[in-house]
Amino acid sequence: MDAKATLTTLMSSRSSIEQKEESFAPLRKLRQENIQEYELVVDEMFALLESIEGNRWAAKRLPVALPSFRTK
């Protein structure tokens, strides 16, 4: 299972519901069959979400502070 491709599809606003369901189905099946491998894939997804590698907007500090909507 490719964690990065799955995560990209699930997080994309351009992916349809059908694409997201198709991408999520193997992850759901993996959770039911092999919980240890599922946890490894989820940990890899969390690591990808936390990293700023390849994101030029996150790598640079902006001159003004932007409001955060995380708490909402």
ABEGO torsion letter per residue (X at the ends): XBAAAAAAAAABAABBAAAAAAAAAAAAAAAAABAAAAAAAAAAAAAAAABABGBAAAABBBABBBBBAAAX
